[in-house]
Amino acid sequence: MAAGMDPMDEFPRQVARTRGFALGVPRSITVSPDGERIVFLRTNAGDDPIACLWVQDAVRGEERCVFDPRSLSMDDDDALTDAERARRERARERSSGVTTYSTDRGVRRAVFSVSGRLLLADLVEGSARELASPGGVDDPRLDPVGVKIAYVAGRALHVREIEGGDRTLASEDDPDVTWGLAEFAASEEMRRFRGHWWAPDGATIAATRVDERDVLTWHIADATNPASPPRAMRYPQAGTEDAVVTLHLFDVASGRRTDVPWDAARLPYLARFDWSVGRLPLILVVSRDQQRTQLLEIDPATGATTLVRETTDPEWVELVAEAPRRAADGRVVDVVADRETDTYRLTIDGEPVTPAGLQVRGVLDAGVGVLFRASEDPSEIHLWRWTLDEGPVRITDEPGVHSGAVGGETIVVVSASLERASATAEVRRDDAATEPIRSVAEEPVVVPSPVMLTLGERELRAALFLPGGTEPDHKLPVVLDPYGGPHGAMVLKSRNLFLESQWIADAGFAVLVADGRGVDGRGPAWDRAVKFDFGLALEDQVDALHAAAERYPFLDLERVGIRGWSFGGYLAAMAVLRRPDVFHAAVAGAPVTDQRFYDTYYTERYLGHPDERPEVYERNSILAEAPRLIRPLLLIHGLVDDNVFVTHTLKLSAALFEAGRHHELVLIPSATHMTRSATVTENLLRLQLDFLRRSLGA
């Protein structure tokens, strides 16, 4: 930090230019099967938004930039297709340039698109070149053999020989029918971002057909330019029609199509697909109420499906990252909710292979062994490996949040902790560390000093932040800083998760971050406690606050604020409406104020179908409570948000106005659910801090 620089003033600018300190960090790491090459994405500096494709020699540690988008003068953001813009929003992509890539089985070649243009990289030689393509290219995928590329252009599925011509495998004239791309519900809620997959031999492609003709059309207008027409998009509002998704197999040589049937009337969602070497492909399909899934095996010759396993759950069947899938020996690797032991357990062909109490949080790789992430303590996520000979073995020791990638005898261990400013990517071969993958991320000017806590009867995990990290000799106003919703763990031992909380604390507040019921890491019963009742999230925030105040008397319960975004924004607005006796001010960013206007897959999982349970939706929506507002409330929303539409905030603001309830409203014309604008990001932080200071007297 430059001499004389004020961290309180500099931090918002730093967050903005580094996009939350995500730039300059190596990510999307792939290790070749022989363990010799490590492929990854990284920008050239901590304030450079353009990601490049890199290869590092796993033995010598030498890295090479294979492709920099600036080498072809690619103006990425101006030339993106609508599908790529949507994918980046669903994936919460912060950078531009090369944002995703696909390799062959040997990780010798890679394909990707930038500005809708198709690129091929030689990962051994370290070079890249552009290939001709008909229009903007989406989601190019290299076949496992490394000689053909499948991609989507203009909603049609194409395949081309690398050194040959291009053919269209599937296309339709209707603008609401798309081949080979993931629909909204899959990418936003199921974390399935793909819509086409190669067979291991490269002779067949499996692809989805997405028919959105019966899905509601919603519109997003540019309020700063009334002459421009609104942008239409298909949005599956809770209780309405979803996209109709079907699966088909294409013989690449002949173009012959084989349909894959399943009981789509009962199980309409296609959640997972896996096609491993030497094995029949698998699909996981899910019922509309998400209480039933079927794992089906496909006969590629006929398309016929055979039931492998059916799973039911009285609340919902949880989808876990990258599972189910096949191991090298053909057995099915999965993660199941063991309700008897209240544990998410790794299973091999249905048999649990991890102990009770170890919460498995995702599968990273399945070959001879299984690389996965799991928690013994919900504030830590460690890297584990299971093999038939040794069973589950923890790979990481340092308290923190860990992930990784594996190939041959090489493992890349990606680790974040409270001790370092940014994540590290350690390269291990034969259990010995070699040269790490270099990070060029900026060092934050704020250094969090969390006090990690366990609070109340429910042992809520929490972190407390104080000005300068030291206990004061006077009362401090309190700001709760939660997400609070399902799958939203924030109390993790990773320094960069807490930067904004510490910055607010350094302005003269005590900041409390607490994870309540519904937040991941505590097991199936904890997750499912919020079924039909999101209000439990508010109850847990209140309990955490009071338990912390009993331990730390300097917390001033007469000056308590809360801020949050998305579910956290909903929780913040709910706090001042329902518990003004506890909360004295709230910042609600992009809140879901009426659950009936959020999407099918998320909302119906927790609240059921609105036609069947209208009272549940009424109880979990906050619009009717607008007349109860007696505390300062700041509402913030981006006008082009296509996840939580601005209608949520506008409806609440209108209800507050009609009830004569004063509130502050900030609408940002250019912002989506995740802002990328440096100016917007910086000013949002300053705006919130100013509001909290004014409202709580800090």
For each residue, the residues with C-beta under 8 A, 3 or more apart:
1: 5 7 10 445
2: 5
3:
4:
5: 1 2 9 10 445
6: 9 10
7: 1 10 11 445 446 503 506
8: 11 503 506 507
9: 5 6 12 13
10: 1 5 6 7 13 14 445
11: 7 8 14 15 444 445 446 499 503 685
12: 9 15 16 503 681 682 683 685 686
13: 9 10 16 17 678 682
14: 10 11 17 18 21 442 444 445
15: 11 12 18 20 21 499 500 681 682 685
16: 12 13 19 678 679 681 682
17: 13 14 47 678
18: 14 15 21 22 23 24 46 47 441 442
19: 16 22 23 49 94 95 676 681
20: 15 94 496 681
21: 14 15 18 25 46 421 422 441 442 444 496 499
22: 18 19 25 94 95 441
23: 18 19 43 45 46 47 48 49 94 95 441 442
24: 18 42 43 44 45 46 47 48 422 439 440 441 442
25: 21 22 42 422 423 439 441
26: 29 40 41 42 54 425 437 438 439
27: 40 41 42
28: 40 41 100 101
29: 26 38 39 40 404 405 412 414 425 437
30: 38 39 40 103 107 405 407
31: 35 37 38 39 58 107 405 406 407 408 410 411 412
32: 35 36 37 38 39 106 107 108 123 407 408
33: 105 106 107 407 408
34: 37 106 407 408
35: 31 32 58 407 408 409 410 429
36: 32 57 58 59 408 410
37: 31 32 34 55 56 57 58 107 123 124
38: 29 30 31 32 55 56 57 58 405 410 412 427 437
39: 29 30 31 32 53 54 55 101 103 107 110 123
40: 26 27 28 29 30 54 56 425 437
41: 26 27 28 51 52 53 54 95 98 99 101
42: 24 25 26 27 51 52 54 437 439 440
43: 23 24 46 48 49 50 51 52 95 97 440
44: 24 48 50 52 68 440
45: 23 24 48 440
46: 18 21 23 24 43 440 441 442
47: 17 18 23 24 442
48: 23 24 43 44 45
49: 19 23 43 94 95 96 97
50: 43 44 68 69 70 76 95 96 97
51: 41 42 43 95 96 97 98 99
52: 41 42 43 44 65 66 67 68 69 97 98
53: 39 41 65 66 67 98 101 110 112 121 128
54: 26 39 40 41 42 63 64 65 66
55: 37 38 39 63 64 66 123 126
56: 37 38 40 61 62 63 64 427 435 437
57: 36 37 38 60 61 62 63
58: 31 35 36 37 38 61 410 427 429 434
59: 36 429 434
60: 57 435
61: 56 57 58 427 434 435 436
62: 56 57 435
63: 54 55 56 57 437 438
64: 54 55 56 126
65: 52 53 54 68
66: 52 53 54 55 110 121 122 123 126 127 128
67: 52 53 71 98 112 119 121 128
68: 44 50 52 65 71 97
69: 50 52 72 74 76 96 97 98 114 115
70: 50 73 74
71: 67 68
72: 69 114 117 130
73: 70
74: 69 70 79 97 114 115 117
75: 78 79 115
76: 50 69 79 80 96 97 114 115
77: 80 96
78: 75 115
79: 74 75 76 115 116 117 136
80: 76 77 84 85 88 115 116 136
81: 84 85 116 136 137 138
82: 85 86
83: 86 87 138 139 152 178 181
84: 80 81 87 88 113 116 136 138
85: 80 81 82 88 89
86: 82 83 89 90 184 187 642
87: 83 84 90 91 93 138 139 182 187 193
88: 80 84 85 91 93 99
89: 85 86 92 93 642 643 672 673 674
90: 86 87 184 187 188 193
91: 87 88 99 100 187 193
92: 89 674
93: 87 88 89 99
94: 19 20 22 23 49 674 676
95: 19 22 23 41 43 49 50 51 99
96: 49 50 51 69 76 77 99
97: 43 49 50 51 52 68 69 74 76 114
98: 41 51 52 53 67 69 101 112 114
99: 41 51 88 91 93 95 96
100: 28 91 112 139
101: 28 39 41 53 98 110 111 112 121
102: 110 111 112 140 141 142
103: 30 39 107 108 109 110 123 142
104: 107 108 109 110 142 143 144 145 146
105: 33 144 145 146 200 277
106: 32 33 34 146
107: 30 31 32 33 37 39 103 104 110 123 407
108: 32 103 104 122 123 124 146
109: 103 104 120 121 122 123 142 146
110: 39 53 66 101 102 103 104 107 120 121 123 142
111: 101 102 118 119 120 121 140 141 142 149 151
112: 53 67 98 100 101 102 119 121 140
113: 84 116 117 118 119 136 137 138 139 140 151
114: 69 72 74 76 97 98 117 119
115: 69 74 75 76 78 79 80
116: 79 80 81 84 113 135 136 137 138
117: 72 74 79 113 114 130 133 137
118: 111 113 130 131 132 133 137 140 149 151
119: 67 111 112 113 114 128 129 130 131
120: 109 110 111 128 129 130 131 149 162
121: 53 66 67 101 109 110 111 112 127 128
122: 66 108 109 125 126 127 128
123: 32 37 39 55 66 103 107 108 109 110 126
124: 37 108
125: 122
126: 55 64 66 122 123
127: 66 121 122
128: 53 66 67 119 120 121 122
129: 119 120
130: 72 117 118 119 120
131: 118 119 120 149 160 162
132: 118 166
133: 117 118 137 151 153 158 160 166
134: 153 154 158 166
135: 116 153 154
136: 79 80 81 84 113 116 153 154
137: 81 113 116 117 118 133 140 151 152 153
138: 81 83 84 87 113 116 151 152 153 181
139: 83 87 100 113 151 152 180 181 194 195 196
140: 102 111 112 113 118 137 149 150 151
141: 102 111 149 150 151 194 196 197 198
142: 102 103 104 109 110 111 146 148 149 198
143: 104 146 147 148 149 150 198 202
144: 104 105 198 199 200 201 202 277
145: 104 105 148 201 202
146: 104 105 106 108 109 142 143 162
147: 143 161 162 202
148: 142 143 145 159 160 161 162 202 252
149: 111 118 120 131 140 141 142 143 159 160 162
150: 140 141 143 157 158 159 169 180 196 198 205
151: 111 113 118 133 137 138 139 140 141 157 158 160 180
152: 83 137 138 139 155 156 157 158 178 179 180 181 195 196
153: 133 134 135 136 137 138 156 158
154: 134 135 136 171
155: 152 171 172 175 177 178 179 181
156: 152 153 168 169 170 171 172 179 180
157: 150 151 152 168 169 170 171 179 180 196 205 207 250
158: 133 134 150 151 152 153 166 167 168 169
159: 148 149 150 166 167 169 205 252
160: 131 133 148 149 151 164 165 166 167
161: 147 148 164 165
162: 120 131 146 147 148 149
163:
164: 160 161
165: 160 161
166: 132 133 134 158 159 160
167: 158 159 160 255
168: 156 157 158 171
169: 150 156 157 158 159 179 205 207 250 252 255
170: 156 157 179 180 207 209 248 250 257
171: 154 155 156 157 168 179
172: 155 156 177 179
173:
174: 177 213
175: 155
176: 211 212 213 215 234
177: 155 172 174 209 210 211 212 213
178: 83 152 155 181 183 195 209 210 212
179: 152 155 156 157 169 170 171 172 195 196 207 208 209 210
180: 139 150 151 152 156 157 170 195 196 207 208
181: 83 138 139 152 155 178 195 208 210
182: 87 186 187 192 193 194 195 208 210
183: 178 186 187 195 208 210 212 242 243 245
184: 86 90 187 188 234 235 236 243 599
185: 188 189 190 236 242 243 269 599 600 601
186: 182 183 189 190 192 193 195 245 269 270 271
187: 86 87 90 91 182 183 184 190 191 192 193
188: 90 184 185 599 601 602 643
189: 185 186 599 601 602
190: 185 186 187 269 271 319 601
191: 187 319 321
192: 182 186 187 270 271 272 273
193: 87 90 91 182 186 187
194: 139 141 182 197 273
195: 139 152 178 179 180 181 182 183 186 207 208 210
196: 139 141 150 152 157 179 180 205 206 207 208
197: 141 194 205 206 207 273 275 281
198: 141 142 143 144 150 202 204 205 275
199: 144 202 203 204 205 206 275 281 300
200: 105 144 275 276 277 278
201: 144 145 204
202: 143 144 145 147 148 198 199 252
203: 199 251 252 253
204: 198 199 201 249 250 251 252 300
205: 150 157 159 169 196 197 198 199 249 250 252
206: 196 197 199 247 248 249 250 260 273 275 281
207: 157 169 170 179 180 195 196 197 247 248 250
208: 179 180 181 182 183 195 196 245 246 247 248 270
209: 170 177 178 179 245 246 247 248
210: 177 178 179 181 182 183 195 243 244 245
211: 176 177 214 243 244 245 246
212: 176 177 178 183 215 234 243 244
213: 174 176 177
214: 211 241 244
215: 176 212 234 235 236 240 241 242 243
216: 234 235 236 237 240 241
217: 232 233 234 235
218: 232 233 234 235 237 645
219: 230 231 232 233
220: 230 231 233 639 640 642 645
221: 228 230 231 639
222: 225 228 230 639 640 669
223: 226 639 667 669
224: 669
225: 222 228
226: 223
227:
228: 221 222 225
229:
230: 219 220 221 222
231: 219 220 221
232: 217 218 219
233: 217 218 219 220 642
234: 176 184 212 215 216 217 218 243
235: 184 215 216 217 218 599 642 645
236: 184 185 215 216 240 241 242 243 599 600 601
237: 216 218 240 596 597 598 599 600
238: 595 596 597 598 599 600 603 604 607 609 610 617
239: 596 600 604 609 610 611
240: 215 216 236 237 600
241: 214 215 216 236
242: 183 185 215 236 268 269 288 600 601
243: 183 184 185 210 211 212 215 234 236
244: 210 211 212 214 264 268
245: 183 186 208 209 210 211 268 269 270
246: 208 209 211 259 260 264
247: 206 207 208 209 259 260 270 273 283
248: 170 206 207 208 209 257 258 259 260 303
249: 204 205 206 257 258 259 260 298 300 303
250: 157 169 170 204 205 206 207 255 256 257 258
251: 203 204 254 255 256 257 258
252: 148 159 169 202 203 204 205 255
253: 203
254: 251
255: 167 169 250 251 252
256: 250 251
257: 170 248 249 250 251
258: 248 249 250 251 300 301 302 303
259: 246 247 248 249 303
260: 206 246 247 248 249 283 298 303 305
261: 264 303 304 305
262: 267 283 285 294 296 305
263: 266 267 285 294
264: 244 246 261 267 268 285
265: 268
266: 263 287 292
267: 262 263 264 285 286 287 292 293 294
268: 242 244 245 264 265 285 286 287 288
269: 185 186 190 242 245 285 286 287 288 290 601
270: 186 192 208 245 247 273 283 284 285 286
271: 186 190 192 284 285 286 293 319
272: 192 282 283 284 319 323 324 325
273: 192 194 197 206 247 270 281 282 283 284
274: 281 282 283 324 325 326
275: 197 198 199 200 206 279 281 282
276: 200 279 325 326 328 330
277: 105 144 200
278: 200 330
279: 275 276 326 330
280: 297 298 299 300
281: 197 199 206 273 274 275 297 298 300
282: 272 273 274 275 295 296 297 298 308 324 325 326 332
283: 247 260 262 270 272 273 274 295 296 298 305
284: 270 271 272 273 293 294 295 296 324
285: 262 263 264 267 268 269 270 271 293 294 296
286: 267 268 269 270 271 290 292 293 317 319
287: 266 267 268 269 290 291 292 293
288: 242 268 269 600 604 609
289: 292 316 604 608 609
290: 269 286 287 293 316 317 601 604 605
291: 287 312 313 314 315 316 317
292: 266 267 286 287 289 310 311 312 317
293: 267 271 284 285 286 287 290 310 311 317
294: 262 263 267 284 285 307 309 310 311
295: 282 283 284 307 308 309 310 311 324 332 334
296: 262 282 283 284 285 305 306 307 308
297: 280 281 282 305 306 308
298: 249 260 280 281 282 283 303 304 305
299: 280 302 303 304 305 306
300: 199 204 249 258 280 281 303
301: 258
302: 258 299
303: 248 249 258 259 260 261 298 299 300
304: 261 298 299
305: 260 261 262 283 296 297 298 299
306: 296 297 299
307: 294 295 296 310
308: 282 295 296 297 332
309: 294 295 332 350
310: 292 293 294 295 307
311: 292 293 294 295 317 336
312: 291 292 317
313: 291 316 317 318 337 339
314: 291
315: 291 528 531
316: 289 290 291 313 528 531 605 606
317: 286 290 291 292 293 311 312 313 337
318: 313 337 344 524 527
319: 190 191 271 272 286
320: 323 334 335 344 360 361 362 363
321: 191 361 362 363
322: 325 362 363 364
323: 272 320 333 334 335 362 363
324: 272 274 282 284 295 332 333 334
325: 272 274 276 282 322 332 333 334 363 366
326: 274 276 279 282 330 331 332 333 366
327: 330 331 332 333 348 366 367 368 370
328: 276 366 367 368
329:
330: 276 278 279 326 327
331: 326 327 348 349
332: 282 295 308 309 324 325 326 327 347 348 349 350
333: 323 324 325 326 327 346 347 348 363 366 370
334: 295 320 323 324 325 346 347 350
335: 320 323 344 345 346 347 360 362 363 372
336: 311 344 345 347 352
337: 313 317 318 343 344 524
338: 341 342 343 344 345 352 356 524
339: 313 342 524 525
340:
341: 338 345 356 357
342: 338 339 356 523 524 525 526
343: 337 338 354 355 356 357 358 359 523 524
344: 318 320 335 336 337 338 359 360 361 523 524
345: 335 336 338 341 352 353 354 355 356 358 360
346: 333 334 335 352 353 354 360 363 370 372 374 386 392
347: 332 333 334 335 336 350 351 352 353
348: 327 331 332 333 351 353 370 386
349: 331 332
350: 309 332 334 347
351: 347 348
352: 336 338 345 346 347
353: 345 346 347 348 386 391 392
354: 343 345 346 358 360 374 384 386 392
355: 343 345 358 392
356: 338 341 342 343 345
357: 341 343 376
358: 343 345 354 355 374 375 376 392
359: 343 344 374 375 376 378 521 522 523
360: 320 335 344 345 346 354 363 372 373 374
361: 320 321 344 372 373 374 375 381 520 521
362: 320 321 322 323 335 372 373
363: 320 321 322 323 325 333 335 346 360 366 370 371 372
364: 322 371 372 373 383 403 404 405 406
365: 370 371 405 406
366: 325 326 327 328 333 363 370 371
367: 327 328 370 406
368: 327 328 387
369: 385 386 387 388
370: 327 333 346 348 363 365 366 367 385 386 387
371: 363 364 365 366 383 384 385 404 405 406 411
372: 335 346 360 361 362 363 364 383 384 385 386
373: 360 361 362 364 381 382 383 384 402 403
374: 346 354 358 359 360 361 381 382 384 392
375: 358 359 361 378 380 381 382 521
376: 357 358 359 380 382
377: 380
378: 359 375 461 489 491 515 521 522
379: 452 461 491 492 493 521
380: 375 376 377 399 400 401 492 493
381: 361 373 374 375 400 401 402 403 492 521
382: 373 374 375 376 394 395 396 402
383: 364 371 372 373 394 395 396 402 403 404 413
384: 354 371 372 373 374 392 393 394 395
385: 369 370 371 372 392 393 395 406
386: 346 348 353 354 369 370 372 390 391 392 393
387: 368 369 370 390 391 393
388: 369
389:
390: 386 387 393
391: 353 386 387
392: 346 353 354 355 358 374 384 385 386
393: 384 385 386 387 390
394: 382 383 384 397
395: 382 383 384 385 402 404 411 413
396: 382 383 400 402 413 415
397: 394
398: 402 415 417 419
399: 380 417 418 493
400: 380 381 396 415 416 417 418 419 493 494
401: 380 381 415 416 417 492 493 494
402: 373 381 382 383 395 396 398 413 414 415 416
403: 364 373 381 383 414
404: 29 364 371 383 395 411 412 413 414
405: 29 30 31 38 364 365 371 411 412 414
406: 31 364 365 367 371 385 410 411 412
407: 30 31 32 33 34 35 107 410
408: 31 32 33 34 35 36
409: 35 429 430
410: 31 35 36 38 58 406 407 427 428 429
411: 31 371 395 404 405 406 427 428
412: 29 31 38 404 405 406 425 426 427 428 437
413: 383 395 396 402 404 425 426 428
414: 29 402 403 404 405 423 424 425 426
415: 396 398 400 401 402 423 424 426
416: 400 401 402 420 422 423 424 493 494 495 496
417: 398 399 400 401 420 493 494 495
418: 399 400 448 450 493 494 495
419: 398 400 495
420: 416 417 423 424 495
421: 21 441 443 444 447 495 496
422: 21 24 25 416 439 441 443 496
423: 25 414 415 416 420 439 494 496
424: 414 415 416 420 436 439
425: 26 29 40 412 413 414 436 437 439
426: 412 413 414 415 433 436
427: 38 56 58 61 410 411 412 433 434 435 436 437
428: 410 411 412 413 431 432 433 434
429: 35 58 59 409 410 432 434
430: 409
431: 428
432: 428 429
433: 426 427 428 436
434: 58 59 61 427 428 429
435: 56 60 61 62 427
436: 61 424 425 426 427 433
437: 26 29 38 40 42 56 63 412 425 427
438: 26 63
439: 24 25 26 42 422 423 424 425
440: 24 42 43 44 45 46
441: 18 21 22 23 24 25 46 421 422
442: 14 18 21 23 24 46 47
443: 421 422
444: 11 14 21 421 447 496 499
445: 1 5 7 10 11 14
446: 7 11 499 502 503 506
447: 421 444 469 495 502
448: 418 465 469 495 498 499 501 502
449: 465 466 468 469 502
450: 418 463 464 465 498 501 502 513
451: 463 464 465 466
452: 379 461 462 463 491 493
453: 461 462 463 464 548 551
454: 459 460 461 462
455: 459 460 461 462 514 543 544 547 548 551
456: 459 460 543 544 546 547
457: 543
458: 516 517 540 543
459: 454 455 456
460: 454 455 456 514 515 516 540 543 544 547
461: 378 379 452 453 454 455 491 514 515
462: 452 453 454 455 491 512 513 514 515 544 548
463: 450 451 452 453 491 498 501 512 513 514
464: 450 451 453 510 511 512 513 548 552
465: 448 449 450 451 469 498 501 502 504 505 510 511 512 513
466: 449 451 469 470 471 472 476 505 510
467: 470 472 476 505 506 507 508 509
468: 449 506
469: 447 448 449 465 466 502
470: 466 467
471: 466 552 554
472: 466 467 475 476 554
473: 554
474: 554
475: 472 554 555 556 559
476: 466 467 472 508 509 510 554 555 556
477: 508 509 510 556 559 560 561 692 696 697 698
478: 509 510 511 512 545 549 555 556 557 559 560 561
479: 504 505 509 510 511 512 560 561 562 563 692 696
480: 511 512 513 514 541 544 545 560 561 562 563 575 583
481: 500 501 504 511 512 513 562 563 564
482: 490 513 514 515 516 537 541 562 564 568 571
483: 488 490 519 564 565 566 567 568 571
484: 488 515 516 518 519 537 538 540 541 564 567 568 571
485: 488 518 519 534 537 566 567 568 570 571
486: 518 519 520 527 530 567 606
487: 519 520
488: 483 484 485 515 519 520 567 568
489: 378 492 515 519 520 521
490: 482 483 497 513 515 519
491: 378 379 452 461 462 463 513 514 515
492: 379 380 381 401 489 497
493: 379 380 399 400 401 416 417 418 452
494: 400 401 416 417 418 423 497 498
495: 416 417 418 419 420 421 447 448 498 499
496: 20 21 416 421 422 423 444 499
497: 490 492 494
498: 448 450 463 465 494 495 501 502 513
499: 11 15 21 444 446 448 495 496 502 503
500: 15 481 503 504 685
501: 448 450 463 465 481 498 504 505 511 513
502: 446 447 448 449 450 465 469 498 499 505 506 511
503: 7 8 11 12 446 499 500 506 507 685 689
504: 465 479 481 500 501 507 509 511 689 692
505: 465 466 467 479 501 502 509 510 511
506: 7 8 446 467 468 502 503
507: 8 467 503 504 689 692 693 698
508: 467 476 477 693 698
509: 467 476 477 478 479 504 505 561 692 696 698
510: 464 465 466 476 477 478 479 505 552 554 555
511: 464 465 478 479 480 481 501 502 504 505
512: 462 463 464 465 478 479 480 481 544 545 548 555
513: 450 462 463 464 465 480 481 482 490 491 498 501
514: 455 460 461 462 463 480 482 491 540 541 544 545
515: 378 460 461 462 482 484 488 489 490 491 519 521
516: 458 460 482 484 519 536 537 539 540 541 543 544
517: 458 526 529 530 536 537 540
518: 484 485 486 526 527 529 530 534 536 537
519: 483 484 485 486 487 488 489 490 515 516 522 526
520: 361 486 487 488 489 527
521: 359 361 375 378 379 381 489 515
522: 359 378 519 526 527
523: 342 343 344 359 526 527
524: 318 337 338 339 342 343 344 527 528
525: 339 342 528 529
526: 342 517 518 519 522 523 529
527: 318 486 518 520 522 523 524 530
528: 315 316 524 525 531
529: 517 518 525 526 536
530: 486 517 518 527 533 534 536 537 606
531: 315 316 528 606
532: 606 607 608 613 616 620
533: 530 536 619 620
534: 485 518 530 537 538 570 574 595 606 607 620
535: 538 539 574 578 619 620
536: 516 517 518 529 530 533 539 540
537: 482 484 485 516 517 518 530 534 540 541 567 571
538: 484 534 535 541 542 571 574 575 578 579
539: 516 535 536 542 543
540: 458 460 484 514 516 517 536 537 543 544
541: 480 482 484 514 516 537 538 544 545 562 571 575
542: 538 539 545 546 579 582
543: 455 456 457 458 460 516 539 540 546 547
544: 455 456 460 462 480 512 514 516 540 541 547 548
545: 478 480 512 514 541 542 548 549 555 557 560 582
546: 456 542 543 549 550 557
547: 455 456 460 543 544 550 551
548: 453 455 462 464 512 544 545 551 552 555
549: 478 545 546 552 553 555 557
550: 546 547
551: 453 455 547 548
552: 464 471 510 548 549 555
553: 549
554: 471 472 473 474 475 476 510
555: 475 476 478 510 512 545 548 549 552
556: 475 476 477 478 559 560
557: 478 545 546 549 560 582
558: 584
559: 475 477 478 556 584 696 697 698
560: 477 478 479 480 545 556 557 582 583 584 585 696
561: 477 478 479 480 509 583 584 585 586 587 692 695 696
562: 479 480 481 482 541 571 572 575 576 583 585 586 587
563: 479 480 481 568 572 586 587 588 589 688 692
564: 481 482 483 484 567 568 569 570 571 572 587 588 589 591
565: 483 568 569 589 590
566: 483 485 569 570 589 590 591 592 643 644 673
567: 483 484 485 486 488 537 564 570 571 592
568: 482 483 484 485 488 563 564 565 571 572 589
569: 564 565 566 572 573 587 588 589 590 591 592 636
570: 485 534 564 566 567 573 574 588 591 592 593 622
571: 482 483 484 485 537 538 541 562 564 567 568 574 575
572: 562 563 564 568 569 575 576 586 587 588 589 591
573: 569 570 576 577 586 588 591 593 622 633 635 652
574: 534 535 538 570 571 577 578 622 625
575: 480 538 541 562 571 572 578 579 582 583 586
576: 562 572 573 579 580 583 584 585 586 629 631 632 633
577: 573 574 580 622 625 626 628 629
578: 535 538 574 575 622 625 628
579: 538 542 575 576 582 583
580: 576 577 583 584 628 629 630 631
581:
582: 542 545 557 560 575 579
583: 480 560 561 562 575 576 579 580 586 631
584: 558 559 560 561 576 580 631 632 695 696
585: 560 561 562 576 631 632 633 634 691 692 695 696
586: 561 562 563 572 573 575 576 583 631 632 633 634
587: 561 562 563 564 569 572 634 636 688 691 692
588: 563 564 569 570 572 573 591 633 634 635 636 649
589: 563 564 565 566 568 569 572 636 637 684
590: 565 566 569 636 637 638 641 644 648 649 673
591: 564 566 569 570 572 573 588 635 637 644 648 649 652
592: 566 567 569 570 595 597 598 644 648
593: 570 573 621 622 623 648 649 651 652
594: 597 621 622 623 648 651
595: 238 534 592 598 603 607 610 617 620 621
596: 237 238 239 603 610 617 621
597: 237 238 592 594 645 647 648 651
598: 237 238 592 595 602 603 644
599: 184 185 188 189 235 236 237 238 602 603
600: 185 236 237 238 239 240 242 288 603 604
601: 185 188 189 190 236 242 269 290 604 605
602: 188 189 598 599 605 606
603: 238 595 596 598 599 600 606 607
604: 238 239 288 289 290 600 601 607 608 609 610
605: 290 316 601 602
606: 316 486 530 531 532 534 602 603
607: 238 532 534 595 603 604 610 613 616 617 620
608: 289 532 604 612 613 616
609: 238 239 288 289 604 612 613
610: 238 239 595 596 604 607 613 614 617
611: 239 614
612: 608 609
613: 532 607 608 609 610 616 617
614: 610 611 617 618
615: 618 619
616: 532 607 608 613 619 620
617: 238 595 596 607 610 613 614 620 621
618: 614 615 621 624
619: 533 535 615 616
620: 532 533 534 535 595 607 616 617
621: 593 594 595 596 617 618 624
622: 570 573 574 577 578 593 594 625 626 652
623: 593 594 626 651 652 655
624: 618 621 655
625: 574 577 578 622 628 629
626: 577 622 623 629 652 655 656 658 659 661
627: 655 659 661
628: 577 578 580 625
629: 576 577 580 625 626 633 656 659 661 663
630: 580 661
631: 576 580 583 584 585 586 695
632: 576 584 585 586 663 664 691 694 695
633: 573 576 585 586 588 629 656 663 664
634: 585 586 587 588 663 664 665 666 687 688 691
635: 573 588 591 649 652 653 663 664 665 666
636: 569 587 588 589 590 649 666 667 668 684 687 688
637: 589 590 591 641 644 646 648 649 650 666 667 668 671
638: 590 641 646 667 668 670 671 672 673 675
639: 220 221 222 223 646 667 668 669 670 671
640: 220 222 669 670 671 672
641: 590 637 638 644 645 646 671 672 673
642: 86 89 220 233 235 645 672 673
643: 89 188 566 672 673
644: 566 590 591 592 598 637 641 648 673
645: 218 220 235 597 641 642 648
646: 637 638 639 641 649 650 667
647: 597 650 651
648: 590 591 592 593 594 597 637 644 645 651 652
649: 588 590 591 593 635 636 637 646 652 653 665 667
650: 637 646 647 653 654
651: 593 594 597 623 647 648 654 655
652: 573 591 593 622 623 626 635 648 649 655 656
653: 635 649 650 656 657 663 665
654: 650 651 657 658
655: 623 624 626 627 651 652 658 659
656: 626 629 633 652 653 659 661 662 663
657: 653 654 660 661
658: 626 654 655
659: 626 627 629 655 656
660: 657
661: 626 627 629 630 656 657
662: 656
663: 629 632 633 634 635 653 656
664: 632 633 634 635 691
665: 634 635 649 653
666: 634 635 636 637 687
667: 223 636 637 638 639 646 649
668: 636 637 638 639 671 675 680 684
669: 222 223 224 639 640
670: 638 639 640 675 677 680
671: 637 638 639 640 641 668 675 677 680
672: 89 638 640 641 642 643 675 676
673: 89 566 590 638 641 642 643 644
674: 89 92 94
675: 638 668 670 671 672 680 681 684
676: 19 94 672 681
677: 670 671 680 681
678: 13 16 17 681 682
679: 16 682 683
680: 668 670 671 675 677 683 684
681: 12 15 16 19 20 675 676 677 678 684 685
682: 12 13 15 16 678 679 685 686
683: 12 679 680 686 687
684: 589 636 668 675 680 681 687 688
685: 11 12 15 500 503 681 682 688 689
686: 12 682 683 689 690
687: 634 636 666 683 684 690 691
688: 563 587 634 636 684 685 691 692
689: 503 504 507 685 686 692 693
690: 686 687 693 694
691: 585 587 632 634 664 687 688 694 695
692: 477 479 504 507 509 561 563 585 587 688 689 695 696 698
693: 507 508 689 690 696 697 698
694: 632 690 691
695: 561 584 585 631 632 691 692
696: 477 479 509 559 560 561 584 585 692 693
697: 477 559 693
698: 477 507 508 509 559 692 693
